[in-house]
Structures are given as C-alpha cells and as structure tokens.
Amino acid sequence: MLTDVLALVLLQLALGVAFWTAVTSSKDLSGGFFVLHGATVALCLVLVWLSSGTGGGIFLRKGMGGDATAGGVLSPVSPRFLLVAAIATAVAATLAARMHTPAFLTPSKNLLFPPLSKNLFFFLSLSKNLLFLSFLFSASLLLSRVSVEPFRSLRGIGPIWLGVGLVLGALLFGAVYCAMNVGHWYLVSASLPFGLLVRATEAFAVLAAIRATYAVVALGVVARGSTGEGGEALAYILDPMRDGFFFWSRVLWGLVAPLALAPFVVKTARMKSNQAATGLLYVGLVFVLVGELLASYLTLRSGLPV
C-alpha cells in the first residue's frame, strides 16, 4: 500500500509539473527553470518505476498492456511503454533546456551546433514540446489505471469520476510547485515581469477551487446519494473507527487550507511582493503534498476521488 501511494503521488506530481511547464511562457524565463522542471519530472517518473519494483506495483502490475484483467478488459498500450516513453521525453526535455543555459551558449560551444544556436529559444521550445509529450504519456498511464486493478475491485462511483479526480489532483500539485518556483526565480532574474507570478498564483487559486468543488460534488452529492458501492465506500472512509481521521485530515489540509490560502497568495503577487507570495506558496505546497498523500491513500482504499 505504501509504495502504491508513493507511486501515485509521484506520477501526479510529474504529470502536473510537465503540463504547467509546457504551457509556461519561455520568453522571460531562463533555461535553468526548464532544466529544473524537466529534471523534476524525470526523477519523479524514475521513482515511480523504482517504487513499482519487480512485483509490478500499481502502474506495472500484471493485467495491463495486452494481459487480460479479471474482467477481460485489455489495455491497448503497455504501461511499461507509457512509463518508459514519459521518462525518455522528460530526460530529453531536460537536455534540450540544458542546451539553452549559459554553459552551452559560449562561442566555443556554439561551434558544435552552429545552425541551432542562432535561435536562443529553439531549445526551450523543443524542451516544452517534449515535456508536453511526457505529460500526455503520464496522463495516459494514469487514466489507463482507473478501470483495472487495483481500482477495478474498488468500484466507487465509476472510473470517469476517479480519473477526473486524479488528474485534477495532479494539476493542482503541479500548479503550486511551478508557481513556487516562478516566485523563487525572481531571486535569479530581477527583470522578470510580475505578470508571470500573478498568472501562476491565479492558476493555483483556480485549481484549488475546482479541486474542492469537485470533491464536494463527487463525495457529497454523487457518492452520498448512491445506494450501491459508492455509498458503502463513502461510509467506510467516514467511519471514525476506520479511515475517518485520515479523511477529515485530507479535507482540512488538502482542500480547505489551500482554498483559504489561495486569495492571499494572489493578492500578494498582485502587490508585487514576490517574496511574501513565494513564502505563502511554500506553505501551500506543504498543504497540497499532505492532502494528495492522504487522498491517494483513501482513493486506494475506497476507489473514490477523494
């Protein structure tokens, strides 16, 4: 269970960081920013593979990729292929961004790549495109899991609700991580426009609101109104003698706390107080990390998009 929770959270972080980095403007940010995020995505994905181990884990477990599951469902693409492809594109994105850093833009280095070095943004554009591919592979891997084991035995309220919940968690995790690093980057480059930080904090605020609203609808309306397995699963995680403590901790730290913090982060960013905004984003990252860890545990126990 512990390794499955770790693998799920790491894949969500990789997916979220890859997406938000791919859609971040490279006009004002240095190559080092994209190197950091590409390396983060690659490292998370490698750890997903390692946490799966020889037993298959949650993402490599037998029953996917051409192997029949208990219900006879076949996955058209091997999960190992998706994970390897996600890792390879993340590593390639990191190397491409590295080519844009000052160490690779000296005259002596430029002799190795004379046609490419004339366009300073070629490597960053390539890096962003590769990260978007890594996001697509990671998202495909994550969504392919919701209709097979271990989630197949945990019906919850259906694979669509579960898949959307997992993706929203990934996007929220990636949004707060990327926004925090954008705020930190003002220490590296004082010429960055504050619009970058404002947009990053607004994305975090919007995702925090959407994530909380989705949880209320999925759990408070759909699961609570279900008379089948969804209602039973919700009753199980609400039971104080079972997972009730973890559920309410998840709600407090992973949903309510980020939602309450988000307006203050956006306000400080709009006031051009990047240090205060970055400090609040550090706190937000801790909230989201704790919340998504608990959410992954509860999801693996109930099959609900907690």
C-alpha positions as CSV (number, residue, x, y, z in Angstrom):
1,M,0.0,0.0,0.0
2,L,2.8,2.5,0.9
3,T,4.6,2.0,-2.4
4,D,1.4,2.3,-4.3
5,V,0.6,5.6,-2.6
6,L,4.1,6.9,-3.3
7,A,3.9,5.9,-6.9
8,L,0.5,7.5,-7.4
9,V,1.6,10.8,-5.8
10,L,4.9,10.9,-7.7
11,L,3.1,10.3,-11.0
12,Q,0.6,13.1,-10.2
13,L,3.4,15.5,-9.5
14,A,5.3,14.5,-12.7
15,L,2.1,14.9,-14.7
16,G,1.2,18.3,-13.2
17,V,4.7,19.8,-13.4
18,A,5.1,18.6,-17.1
19,F,1.8,20.2,-18.0
20,W,2.3,23.6,-16.3
21,T,5.9,23.9,-17.5
22,A,4.9,23.1,-21.1
23,V,2.3,25.9,-21.1
24,T,4.6,28.4,-19.3
25,S,5.9,31.2,-21.4
26,S,9.6,30.8,-22.1
27,K,10.1,34.4,-23.3
28,D,11.4,35.7,-19.9
29,L,12.5,32.6,-18.0
30,S,16.0,31.2,-18.3
31,G,16.8,27.7,-19.4
32,G,17.6,26.8,-15.8
33,F,13.9,27.0,-14.9
34,F,13.1,24.4,-17.5
35,V,16.1,22.3,-16.6
36,L,14.8,22.1,-13.0
37,H,11.3,21.2,-14.0
38,G,12.4,18.7,-16.6
39,A,14.7,17.0,-14.1
40,T,11.8,17.0,-11.5
41,V,9.5,15.3,-13.9
42,A,12.2,12.7,-15.0
43,L,13.1,12.0,-11.4
44,C,9.5,11.5,-10.3
45,L,8.9,9.1,-13.1
46,V,12.0,7.1,-12.4
47,L,10.9,6.8,-8.8
48,V,7.5,5.6,-10.0
49,W,9.3,2.9,-11.8
50,L,11.5,2.0,-8.9
51,S,8.6,2.0,-6.4
52,S,6.8,-0.4,-8.7
53,G,9.6,-2.9,-8.3
54,T,9.7,-6.4,-9.7
55,G,6.2,-7.0,-8.3
56,G,4.6,-4.6,-10.8
57,G,3.3,-2.1,-8.3
58,I,0.2,-0.1,-9.1
59,F,1.3,1.0,-12.6
60,L,3.2,-2.0,-13.8
61,R,1.1,-4.8,-12.2
62,K,0.2,-7.7,-14.5
63,G,-3.2,-7.2,-16.1
64,M,-2.4,-4.3,-18.3
65,G,-0.9,-3.9,-21.7
66,G,-2.1,-7.0,-23.5
67,D,-2.8,-9.1,-20.4
68,A,-6.4,-9.8,-19.6
69,T,-7.7,-8.3,-16.4
70,A,-10.1,-10.0,-14.1
71,G,-12.9,-8.6,-16.2
72,G,-11.4,-9.5,-19.5
73,V,-10.6,-5.9,-20.4
74,L,-7.5,-5.3,-22.5
75,S,-5.3,-2.2,-22.4
76,P,-4.2,-1.3,-25.9
77,V,-0.8,0.0,-24.8
78,S,1.7,-1.5,-22.4
79,P,2.0,0.5,-19.2
80,R,5.8,-0.1,-19.3
81,F,5.9,1.5,-22.7
82,L,3.9,4.6,-21.5
83,L,6.2,5.0,-18.4
84,V,9.4,4.5,-20.4
85,A,8.2,7.0,-23.0
86,A,7.3,9.5,-20.3
87,I,10.7,9.1,-18.8
88,A,12.6,9.3,-22.1
89,T,10.7,12.5,-23.2
90,A,11.3,14.1,-19.8
91,V,15.0,13.4,-19.9
92,A,15.2,14.7,-23.5
93,A,13.4,17.8,-22.4
94,T,15.9,18.4,-19.6
95,L,18.8,18.0,-22.0
96,A,17.2,20.3,-24.6
97,A,16.7,23.0,-21.9
98,R,20.2,22.5,-20.7
99,M,21.4,23.5,-24.2
100,H,19.9,26.9,-23.6
101,T,21.9,27.6,-20.4
102,P,24.9,29.9,-20.5
103,A,27.4,27.0,-20.3
104,F,26.2,25.8,-23.7
105,L,25.8,29.3,-25.3
106,T,29.5,30.3,-25.3
107,P,31.2,30.9,-28.6
108,S,33.3,27.7,-28.3
109,K,30.2,25.6,-27.6
110,N,28.3,27.2,-30.4
111,L,30.7,25.7,-32.9
112,L,29.2,22.3,-32.2
113,F,25.7,23.5,-33.1
114,P,26.1,26.4,-35.5
115,P,22.6,26.3,-37.1
116,L,20.7,25.8,-33.9
117,S,22.5,28.2,-31.6
118,K,21.4,31.2,-33.7
119,N,17.9,30.8,-32.3
120,L,18.1,31.1,-28.5
121,F,14.6,29.9,-28.0
122,F,14.9,26.8,-30.2
123,F,16.0,24.6,-27.3
124,L,13.4,25.9,-24.9
125,S,10.6,25.4,-27.5
126,L,11.9,21.8,-28.1
127,S,12.0,21.3,-24.3
128,K,8.5,22.4,-23.8
129,N,7.2,20.3,-26.6
130,L,9.0,17.2,-25.2
131,L,7.5,18.0,-21.7
132,F,4.1,18.1,-23.2
133,L,4.7,14.7,-24.7
134,S,5.8,13.5,-21.3
135,F,2.6,14.9,-19.9
136,L,0.5,13.0,-22.5
137,F,2.3,9.7,-21.8
138,S,1.9,10.2,-18.0
139,A,-1.7,11.1,-18.3
140,S,-2.4,8.1,-20.5
141,L,-0.7,5.9,-17.9
142,L,-2.7,7.4,-15.0
143,L,-6.1,7.2,-16.8
144,S,-5.4,3.7,-18.1
145,R,-5.2,2.5,-14.5
146,V,-8.7,3.6,-13.3
147,S,-10.5,0.7,-15.0
148,V,-8.1,-2.1,-14.0
149,E,-6.7,-3.4,-10.8
150,P,-6.4,-2.3,-8.0
151,F,-9.2,0.2,-8.8
152,R,-11.3,-2.4,-10.6
153,S,-12.1,-4.1,-7.4
154,L,-13.0,-0.8,-5.8
155,R,-15.9,0.3,-7.8
156,G,-16.5,3.6,-6.0
157,I,-18.7,5.8,-8.3
158,G,-17.1,4.9,-11.6
159,P,-13.8,5.2,-13.4
160,I,-14.7,8.5,-15.1
161,W,-15.2,10.3,-11.7
162,L,-12.0,8.7,-10.4
163,G,-9.9,9.6,-13.4
164,V,-11.0,13.2,-13.4
165,G,-10.3,13.5,-9.7
166,L,-6.8,12.1,-10.1
167,V,-6.0,14.5,-13.0
168,L,-7.3,17.5,-11.0
169,G,-5.1,16.5,-8.1
170,A,-2.1,16.3,-10.4
171,L,-2.8,19.7,-12.0
172,L,-3.2,21.3,-8.5
173,F,0.0,19.7,-7.3
174,G,1.9,20.9,-10.4
175,A,0.4,24.4,-10.3
176,V,1.5,25.1,-6.7
177,Y,5.0,23.6,-7.4
178,C,5.5,25.6,-10.6
179,A,4.1,28.8,-9.0
180,M,6.5,28.5,-6.1
181,N,9.5,28.1,-8.5
182,V,8.4,31.1,-10.5
183,G,8.3,33.2,-7.4
184,H,11.8,31.9,-6.4
185,W,13.1,32.7,-9.9
186,Y,12.8,36.4,-9.2
187,L,15.9,35.9,-7.0
188,V,17.7,34.7,-10.1
189,S,16.4,37.3,-12.5
190,A,15.2,40.7,-11.2
191,S,14.0,41.6,-14.7
192,L,11.1,39.0,-14.7
193,P,7.7,40.7,-15.3
194,F,5.4,40.2,-12.3
195,G,2.7,39.1,-14.6
196,L,4.3,35.6,-14.6
197,L,3.9,35.2,-10.9
198,V,0.4,36.7,-10.9
199,R,-0.8,34.2,-13.6
200,A,0.9,31.3,-11.8
201,T,-0.8,32.1,-8.5
202,E,-4.1,32.6,-10.2
203,A,-3.8,29.2,-11.8
204,F,-3.1,27.7,-8.3
205,A,-6.2,29.5,-6.9
206,V,-8.5,28.4,-9.7
207,L,-7.3,24.7,-9.4
208,A,-7.7,24.8,-5.6
209,A,-11.3,26.0,-6.1
210,I,-12.0,23.4,-8.8
211,R,-10.4,20.6,-6.8
212,A,-12.5,21.4,-3.7
213,T,-15.7,21.8,-5.7
214,Y,-15.2,18.5,-7.5
215,A,-14.6,16.7,-4.2
216,V,-17.9,18.2,-2.8
217,V,-19.9,17.1,-5.8
218,A,-18.3,13.7,-6.2
219,L,-18.4,12.8,-2.5
220,G,-21.2,14.9,-1.0
221,V,-23.7,14.5,-3.9
222,V,-22.9,11.5,-6.1
223,A,-21.3,9.1,-3.6
224,R,-23.6,10.1,-0.7
225,G,-26.7,9.7,-2.9
226,S,-25.5,6.3,-4.1
227,T,-27.2,3.3,-2.6
228,G,-24.6,0.9,-4.0
229,E,-20.9,0.5,-3.6
230,G,-20.2,4.3,-3.8
231,G,-22.3,4.9,-0.7
232,E,-20.7,2.0,1.1
233,A,-17.2,3.2,0.2
234,L,-18.0,6.7,1.5
235,A,-19.4,5.3,4.7
236,Y,-16.2,3.3,5.2
237,I,-13.9,6.2,4.9
238,L,-16.1,8.4,7.1
239,D,-16.2,5.9,9.9
240,P,-14.1,7.3,12.7
241,M,-13.1,3.8,13.7
242,R,-11.6,3.2,10.2
243,D,-10.4,6.0,7.9
244,G,-12.4,8.9,9.3
245,F,-9.4,10.6,10.8
246,F,-7.5,10.4,7.5
247,F,-10.5,11.6,5.6
248,W,-11.1,14.8,7.6
249,S,-7.3,15.5,7.7
250,R,-7.3,15.3,4.0
251,V,-10.3,17.7,3.8
252,L,-8.7,20.2,6.2
253,W,-5.1,20.2,4.9
254,G,-5.6,19.3,1.3
255,L,-8.8,21.1,0.3
256,V,-9.8,23.8,2.9
257,A,-6.3,25.1,3.7
258,P,-5.2,25.6,0.0
259,L,-8.5,27.2,-0.8
260,A,-8.2,29.6,2.2
261,L,-4.6,30.4,1.3
262,A,-5.1,31.0,-2.4
263,P,-6.6,34.5,-2.2
264,F,-3.8,35.8,0.0
265,V,-1.2,34.4,-2.4
266,V,-2.9,36.1,-5.4
267,K,-3.2,39.3,-3.5
268,T,0.5,39.4,-2.5
269,A,1.5,38.6,-6.1
270,R,-0.6,41.4,-7.5
271,M,1.0,43.7,-4.9
272,K,4.4,42.7,-6.5
273,S,5.5,41.3,-3.2
274,N,7.2,38.2,-4.7
275,Q,9.0,37.1,-1.5
276,A,5.8,37.1,0.5
277,A,3.9,35.3,-2.3
278,T,6.7,32.7,-2.6
279,G,6.7,32.1,1.1
280,L,3.0,31.5,1.1
281,L,3.4,29.2,-1.9
282,Y,5.9,27.1,0.1
283,V,3.2,26.7,2.7
284,G,0.6,25.9,0.0
285,L,2.9,23.2,-1.4
286,V,3.1,21.5,2.0
287,F,-0.7,21.6,2.3
288,V,-1.2,20.1,-1.2
289,L,1.5,17.5,-0.6
290,V,-0.1,16.3,2.6
291,G,-3.5,16.5,1.1
292,E,-2.6,14.5,-2.0
293,L,-0.8,11.8,0.0
294,L,-3.9,11.3,2.1
295,A,-6.1,11.4,-0.9
296,S,-4.0,8.8,-2.7
297,Y,-4.2,6.5,0.4
298,L,-8.0,7.0,0.7
299,T,-8.5,6.5,-3.0
300,L,-6.6,3.3,-3.0
301,R,-8.7,2.1,-0.1
302,S,-12.1,3.2,-1.4
303,G,-11.9,3.8,-5.2
304,L,-13.5,7.3,-4.6
305,P,-12.0,10.5,-6.0
306,V,-11.2,11.9,-2.5
